[in-house]
Amino acid sequence: MIRLISKLSSMISPSKKKEWEEPCNQLIIDLNAIESNYQYLKSKLPDDCVFYAVLKTDAYGHGIIEVSNALARVGCQHFAVDTPHEGIQLRKQGFAGEILLLNPIPEWMAETAVYHDLSVSVIHPSILDSLEKAAQNLEKKVKIHVAVNIGLNRLGISSSGLMEIVEKISSNPFMRFEGLYGQARDNTCAKQSYEQLCSLYGKLKSTGVVPKHLHFPNSTTFLAHPETAISGVRLGILLYGVLPPEQYSNNTRDVPIIPAMSLHSRVIQMREVPKGSKIGYRAGENTEQDLIIATIPIGYARGLDRKLASSSSVLIKGQRAPFIGAISMNNAMIDVTNIPGVKIGDRVTIVGRQVESEININELAVKSGTISAELMVRFGQGIARQYISDENNSNNIVILPKETQNIQINHIQTEKELPDWITVWELIDFLQEHCRPFEDPVEIIRSSLDFALSTDYEGRGFLLIATADQNIVGVIAAIRNETIGFIPENVLVYVCVHKEYRNNGIGSRLVREAVERCDGDVKLHVVKHNPSLDFYKKRGFSDTHLEMRYIKEDKIYE
């Protein structure tokens, strides 16, 4: 790997982030996974079975707008939401399919629901007059789904009151009986609840009143009793690649869904703690041995449950590191004593995969004493999301197309000049991933980029970032020193092209433009067995000088 000769500070300086970003925490949402999950689940349903994709509570923390757009791209035409506000958001995005309000609305919101063509769940006849008046004034028909209480005892009209309310709906010219549905309490009584709902449907049918849709199973019932998914389903958590708690606790692992949410942070401080110390707020026991502690900038304010301090771990360098000490509002500490080489800036995975290891959000939920849906909502409310999507790639971790013609070279001299969709951390991830096996540690890359983008006289430099369709495909980091006349004053610190874009002339364009922009001679450092040596020779660089180093122990990165 090409390295700086002079030692740079190992401290990570604060990024000038955009106001909606966080310096170190990343909540990544894989929209491709959600699309794939929908297509898999849809394939398990009868052709005429209506699929209500449940997007309540901001799509379980995944982002209702982004998720709805992804699902619409793969053909989803029925969404279920919690509130009229969520439904209106979808309408403003241009979604023309059905939007079902799962919770009942007050009378004063009837006109809003009708105006935006939202299907209304009815659990009591008192709302019908307001819906009729609104529909009449707007010259529309309102779609109504009647929710029936079939054992959950949460929401829904009683079985005895069903016929009365259905008669009022079916006889009203401004209403359409769109659906009948109910919710089972759990899987032990799901079949009984389904039989009860089918019996009610049969009675309605005998009177000539038939709703367009009959929908029953949610995600856990769908897996436990797929025979109930005949005419309609309401699936939420499975869409996001997460097993319902019931199936997770029963060790069900044969459902080929892909988790869409992953959560990552970064090490912001390292500390050696001697034996006999106390760690964190209200610490009880003293440490029984010398420890190495890493701090990450995420705590309960961003959804991390305080119970995890005594029961869970994170992934760093592909290995599990347990939490230690109390989880505070904005920080948590992890014990990395047994993981060699951990440094400031290293990526820490709280939910998701690292190398061959994985922390499933259900695992985290069990150790938090809650369910995965609650954690997803917490994380989604507390951390700005970043999206992966083939439709609209938003960062360099997206799988890139091999052939893209629109390659642009961006000349960047300060961090403020970075495009809105590129952060310093994404550049670091890119350089680590695509410089392998010659990659530098995170803190060296970070310091080098800080130096290149510094506004100080001694740190004058620049970045050249090659992009294709808002994806990073190549990077050069250049700095300038004041060794004019006897050592080339310009150094190309990093020259890197995305693995899938090599041999397309991108590296040549980057090097050519970098040399043109440098005022004076240019040098770079290459590991002697790096195959790129020939590439540089063909572009005018010579290897007549051999660099030899004597590195003092107190000046190297451990």
LUMBA-704608 format. One line per 2 residues: number of its first residue (from 1); their letters; for each residue x, y, z of C-alpha. Coordinates in pm, whole numbers. Example, Ala and Ser with C-alpha at 12.3 -4.5 7.8 and 13.67 -1.06 7.14 Angstrom:
# residues 2
1) as) 1230/-450/780  1367/-106/714
# end
This chain:
# residues 558
1) mi) 0/0/0  116/353/-72
3) rl) 195/531/255  278/878/379
5) is) 641/921/483  572/1169/762
7) kl) 379/1059/1068  28/1201/1086
9) ss) -195/1237/1390  -376/916/1481
11) mi) -673/1105/1624  -983/1114/1409
13) sp) -1091/1473/1366  -1463/1549/1347
15) sk) -1611/1528/999  -1798/1824/857
17) kk) -2104/1607/805  -2429/1706/647
19) ew) -2691/1798/903  -2887/1476/850
21) ee) -2588/1248/897  -2407/1118/1202
23) pc) -2028/1114/1224  -1992/747/1316
25) nq) -2327/561/1326  -2481/401/1018
27) li) -2828/249/990  -2820/80/652
29) id) -3145/-28/483  -3115/-272/195
31) ln) -3411/-202/-32  -3299/-479/-265
33) ai) -3354/-724/21  -3706/-591/81
35) es) -3790/-631/-287  -3652/-985/-284
37) ny) -3847/-1072/32  -4170/-944/-122
39) qy) -4118/-1148/-438  -4044/-1463/-238
41) lk) -4349/-1421/-13  -4570/-1335/-309
43) sk) -4462/-1657/-482  -4600/-1857/-187
45) lp) -4950/-1713/-224  -5234/-1813/-458
47) dd) -5253/-1591/-765  -5574/-1422/-652
49) cv) -5461/-1367/-292  -5428/-997/-206
51) fy) -5100/-905/-35  -5117/-609/203
53) av) -4758/-497/267  -4762/-354/618
55) lk) -4577/-21/632  -4701/102/970
57) td) -4479/310/1198  -4256/434/918
59) ay) -4224/85/771  -4102/-64/1099
61) gh) -3833/204/1115  -3706/137/761
63) gi) -3856/451/602  -4207/443/457
65) ie) -4132/645/143  -3824/451/37
67) vs) -3978/112/121  -4307/187/-56
69) na) -4122/300/-369  -3916/-19/-367
71) la) -4223/-240/-324  -4416/-55/-593
73) rv) -4129/-123/-833  -4181/-497/-790
75) gc) -4556/-481/-832  -4704/-433/-484
77) qh) -5045/-264/-514  -5178/-283/-159
79) fa) -5024/-112/143  -5142/-113/505
81) vd) -5047/179/730  -5125/305/1077
83) tp) -5244/664/1032  -5387/894/765
85) he) -5062/1089/776  -4871/782/656
87) gi) -5129/724/384  -5107/1084/267
89) ql) -4729/1055/246  -4773/765/5
91) rk) -5027/950/-205  -4793/1249/-234
93) qg) -4532/1010/-372  -4775/917/-648
95) fa) -4882/573/-526  -5218/496/-688
97) ge) -5291/155/-533  -5493/76/-224
99) il) -5386/215/113  -5556/55/413
101) ll) -5569/235/749  -5527/-38/1010
103) np) -5630/182/1301  -5975/345/1316
105) ip) -6002/719/1263  -6207/981/1452
107) ew) -6507/1136/1280  -6330/1466/1209
109) ma) -6073/1284/990  -6335/1122/766
111) et) -6308/1387/496  -5927/1363/493
113) av) -5942/987/448  -6199/1005/168
115) yh) -6021/1290/-12  -5698/1090/-28
117) dl) -5872/763/-124  -5767/582/193
119) sv) -5947/257/280  -6089/291/630
121) sv) -6098/22/899  -6433/32/1078
123) ih) -6480/-109/1427  -6792/84/1527
125) ps) -7091/218/1331  -7045/573/1467
127) il) -6795/662/1193  -7026/568/906
129) ds) -7233/889/899  -6920/1104/878
131) le) -6776/886/602  -7102/904/407
133) ka) -7117/1283/435  -6754/1323/328
135) aq) -6794/1088/32  -7113/1261/-77
137) nl) -6952/1607/-61  -6649/1487/-253
139) ek) -6855/1278/-497  -6653/966/-419
141) kv) -6698/617/-284  -6510/530/32
143) ki) -6363/182/65  -6437/19/399
145) hv) -6277/-280/568  -6462/-415/868
147) av) -6236/-544/1145  -6386/-824/1354
149) ni) -6277/-932/1701  -6201/-1303/1669
151) gl) -6001/-1362/1986  -5736/-1094/2021
153) nr) -5974/-865/2212  -5787/-557/2099
155) lg) -5980/-397/1813  -6275/-504/1603
157) is) -6650/-521/1605  -6814/-814/1782
159) ss) -6944/-1103/1574  -7299/-1027/1687
161) gl) -7278/-670/1558  -7127/-753/1221
163) me) -7446/-795/1020  -7589/-459/1127
165) iv) -7282/-262/1025  -7239/-453/698
167) ek) -7599/-384/599  -7545/-10/648
169) is) -7231/-20/434  -7368/-233/152
171) sn) -7685/-27/121  -7505/306/104
173) pf) -7427/436/-248  -7120/622/-122
175) mr) -6956/320/40  -6796/3/-87
177) fe) -6753/-306/130  -6390/-367/39
179) gl) -6273/-610/303  -6338/-822/610
181) yg) -6053/-913/840  -5950/-1019/1188
183) qa) -5640/-1091/1394  -5559/-1409/1584
185) rd) -5419/-1386/1936  -5139/-1634/1870
187) nt) -5065/-1943/1664  -5220/-2186/1914
189) ca) -5565/-2048/1840  -5506/-1915/1490
191) kq) -5692/-2195/1311  -5991/-2152/1539
193) sy) -5991/-1775/1476  -5965/-1831/1102
195) eq) -6257/-2073/1106  -6459/-1815/1297
197) lc) -6380/-1547/1038  -6467/-1783/750
199) sl) -6796/-1869/921  -6886/-1500/942
201) yg) -6790/-1457/578  -7015/-1749/486
203) kl) -7311/-1594/667  -7260/-1267/483
205) ks) -7234/-1449/154  -7564/-1628/218
207) tg) -7733/-1288/238  -7578/-1172/-88
209) vv) -7327/-938/78  -6970/-1027/-14
211) pk) -6661/-813/54  -6403/-789/-220
213) hl) -6126/-919/8  -6107/-1150/308
215) hf) -5767/-1119/475  -5647/-1295/787
217) pn) -5288/-1406/853  -5009/-1181/969
219) st) -4646/-1291/937  -4635/-1544/1221
221) tf) -4970/-1701/1132  -4870/-1715/766
223) la) -4566/-1926/856  -4744/-2143/1110
225) hp) -5065/-2192/912  -5007/-2121/543
227) et) -5343/-2279/465  -5507/-1961/601
229) ai) -5347/-1749/326  -5623/-1813/74
231) sg) -5769/-1478/-23  -5561/-1217/161
233) vr) -5262/-1163/392  -5116/-871/590
235) lg) -4741/-925/615  -4505/-688/789
237) il) -4199/-815/969  -4122/-1085/711
239) ly) -4094/-815/444  -3799/-672/635
241) gv) -3620/-1005/647  -3689/-1080/1012
243) lp) -3860/-1387/1157  -4149/-1327/1396
245) pe) -4055/-1396/1761  -4259/-1718/1765
247) qy) -4068/-1872/1476  -3732/-1745/1598
249) sn) -3785/-1899/1943  -3884/-2229/1775
251) nt) -3557/-2230/1577  -3729/-2189/1241
253) rd) -3445/-2106/1001  -3561/-2235/662
255) vp) -3735/-1919/542  -3515/-1764/270
257) ii) -3565/-1399/360  -3288/-1139/373
259) pa) -3250/-895/665  -3287/-540/535
261) ms) -3159/-346/837  -2806/-339/970
263) lh) -2657/-108/1231  -2292/-7/1257
265) sr) -2079/233/1457  -1711/323/1488
267) vi) -1456/308/1766  -1394/663/1888
269) qm) -1159/591/2177  -930/316/2302
271) re) -827/281/2666  -612/42/2868
273) vp) -783/-19/3202  -573/-175/3480
275) kg) -691/-456/3703  -906/-337/3994
277) sk) -1074/-50/3804  -1443/33/3776
279) ig) -1597/93/3433  -1892/317/3356
281) yr) -2172/475/3557  -2264/314/3889
283) ag) -2007/40/3840  -2025/-241/4093
285) en) -1746/-495/4065  -1384/-408/4005
287) te) -1217/-550/3696  -1039/-878/3762
289) qd) -766/-824/3502  -611/-562/3279
291) li) -852/-478/2998  -857/-291/2668
293) ia) -1180/-98/2628  -1318/57/2309
295) ti) -1589/324/2319  -1855/364/2050
297) pi) -2084/670/2015  -2422/499/2042
299) gy) -2643/448/2345  -3001/424/2457
301) ar) -3094/758/2293  -3053/581/1958
303) gl) -3232/262/2051  -2963/53/2222
305) dr) -3127/-114/2520  -2948/-73/2854
307) kl) -3007/-441/2934  -2755/-531/2663
309) as) -2471/-412/2886  -2473/-737/3078
311) ss) -2583/-982/2813  -2479/-898/2459
313) sv) -2190/-821/2229  -2097/-653/1903
315) li) -1879/-754/1610  -1542/-599/1546
317) kg) -1285/-743/1306  -1531/-1028/1257
319) qr) -1518/-1132/1624  -1760/-1085/1911
321) ap) -1673/-825/2172  -1897/-803/2481
323) fi) -2043/-481/2615  -1887/-375/2943
325) ga) -2008/-116/3188  -2338/68/3166
327) is) -2482/177/2831  -2529/551/2860
329) mn) -2737/794/2658  -2489/839/2373
331) na) -2205/594/2437  -2133/230/2504
333) mi) -1813/46/2585  -1693/-289/2459
335) dv) -1421/-521/2582  -1170/-583/2301
337) tn) -895/-730/2519  -894/-1058/2327
339) ip) -917/-904/1979  -574/-789/1859
341) gv) -525/-482/1646  -844/-289/1728
343) ki) -796/81/1650  -982/408/1655
345) gd) -1208/423/1351  -1264/47/1323
347) rv) -1614/-51/1221  -1837/-203/1489
349) ti) -2144/-402/1387  -2435/-403/1630
351) vg) -2687/-568/1398  -2576/-744/1080
353) rq) -2282/-936/938  -1908/-892/963
355) ve) -1682/-1137/783  -1840/-1476/865
357) se) -2014/-1369/1187  -2362/-1225/1232
359) in) -2572/-1066/1505  -2939/-1112/1425
361) in) -3182/-848/1548  -3392/-1122/1709
363) el) -3089/-1221/1916  -3054/-860/2027
365) av) -3427/-839/2104  -3423/-1149/2324
367) ks) -3131/-1011/2522  -3311/-677/2551
369) gt) -3626/-843/2684  -3836/-720/2392
371) is) -3920/-809/2031  -3738/-731/1708
373) ae) -4010/-497/1578  -3960/-267/1875
375) lm) -3584/-249/1821  -3623/-178/1449
377) vr) -3860/109/1523  -3625/244/1792
379) fg) -3324/238/1562  -3523/388/1275
381) qg) -3635/680/1490  -3294/745/1641
383) ia) -3045/718/1352  -3041/866/1003
385) rq) -3085/590/744  -2867/513/445
387) yi) -3014/308/161  -2887/39/-71
389) sd) -3086/9/-391  -3020/-89/-750
391) en) -3276/175/-846  -3105/468/-675
393) ns) -2761/380/-543  -2672/602/-250
395) nn) -2327/495/-132  -2025/293/-225
397) iv) -2136/-30/-56  -2391/-92/-329
399) il) -2315/-376/-570  -2217/-187/-881
401) pk) -2294/-263/-1245  -1981/-361/-1434
403) et) -2058/-146/-1736  -2138/220/-1680
405) qn) -2048/483/-1937  -2108/797/-1730
407) iq) -1781/824/-1536  -1720/1166/-1382
409) in) -1404/1289/-1210  -1469/1517/-910
411) hi) -1186/1745/-792  -1221/1797/-415
413) qt) -997/2028/-208  -1196/2054/118
415) ek) -1443/1827/291  -1718/2081/236
417) el) -1684/2024/-140  -1778/1656/-118
419) pd) -2104/1572/-300  -2404/1538/-69
421) wi) -2409/1160/-111  -2039/1102/-24
423) tv) -1896/1109/328  -1538/1067/446
425) we) -1634/737/609  -1761/606/278
427) li) -1428/699/118  -1248/515/398
429) df) -1463/204/349  -1401/222/-26
431) lq) -1022/245/14  -1013/-38/266
433) eh) -1227/-264/51  -1071/-201/-289
435) cr) -704/-164/-191  -694/-518/-54
437) pf) -462/-697/10  -255/-379/50
439) ed) -507/-181/257  -403/52/539
441) pv) -563/67/885  -865/293/915
443) ei) -694/562/1123  -409/599/872
445) ir) -656/638/585  -858/886/787
447) ss) -552/1092/878  -433/1088/517
449) ld) -768/1213/388  -779/1481/658
451) fa) -431/1591/554  -522/1599/184
453) ls) -835/1806/252  -681/2035/511
455) td) -701/2409/456  -368/2453/639
457) ye) -70/2557/428  129/2244/508
459) gr) -157/2014/426  -246/2141/83
461) gf) -375/1860/-132  -682/1728/-308
463) ll) -891/1423/-387  -998/1302/-727
465) ia) -1313/1091/-695  -1439/900/-997
467) ta) -1814/839/-982  -2071/652/-1188
469) dq) -2441/697/-1122  -2372/821/-768
471) ni) -2133/539/-687  -1765/575/-602
473) vg) -1557/387/-860  -1211/535/-807
475) vi) -1015/761/-571  -680/941/-571
477) aa) -561/1124/-260  -278/1369/-318
479) ir) -81/1587/-74  191/1846/-112
481) ne) 499/1907/100  767/2174/73
483) ti) 1064/1962/-41  1100/2160/-364
485) gf) 1406/2084/-573  1548/1772/-411
487) ip) 1249/1544/-338  925/1557/-543
489) en) 691/1786/-354  365/1608/-452
491) vl) 269/1265/-319  -10/1043/-449
493) vy) -100/878/-121  -377/650/-251
495) vc) -459/540/-604  -754/301/-604
497) vh) -1016/180/-855  -1324/-28/-773
499) ke) -1257/-398/-838  -1548/-426/-1081
501) yr) -1439/-122/-1284  -1074/-201/-1346
503) nn) -925/-227/-1696  -1166/37/-1824
505) gi) -924/332/-1828  -1046/487/-1503
507) gs) -710/453/-1328  -533/610/-1626
509) rl) -773/905/-1626  -729/958/-1253
511) vr) -347/945/-1263  -327/1168/-1571
513) ea) -552/1434/-1415  -374/1411/-1079
515) ve) -34/1473/-1242  -176/1765/-1439
517) rc) -317/1925/-1124  4/1887/-924
519) dg) 235/2189/-935  578/2026/-964
521) dv) 709/1673/-960  506/1378/-832
523) kl) 598/1066/-642  413/769/-495
525) hv) 505/468/-283  418/115/-387
527) vk) 477/-211/-204  742/-384/-412
529) hn) 532/-692/-496  222/-489/-587
531) ps) 118/-584/-945  34/-218/-1018
533) ld) 407/-138/-1061  385/-194/-1437
535) fy) 77/29/-1455  272/323/-1308
537) kk) 578/263/-1526  363/279/-1839
539) rg) 235/618/-1724  575/780/-1684
541) fs) 678/689/-1331  1025/542/-1281
543) dt) 1152/303/-1014  1512/426/-1016
545) hl) 1493/532/-651  1457/286/-366
547) em) 1296/411/-49  1426/256/273
549) ry) 1271/333/611  1377/330/971
551) ik) 1056/348/1174  1083/434/1541
553) ed) 849/242/1765  684/552/1910
555) ki) 594/677/1565  410/383/1420
557) ye) 47/285/1444  -1/-21/1658
# end
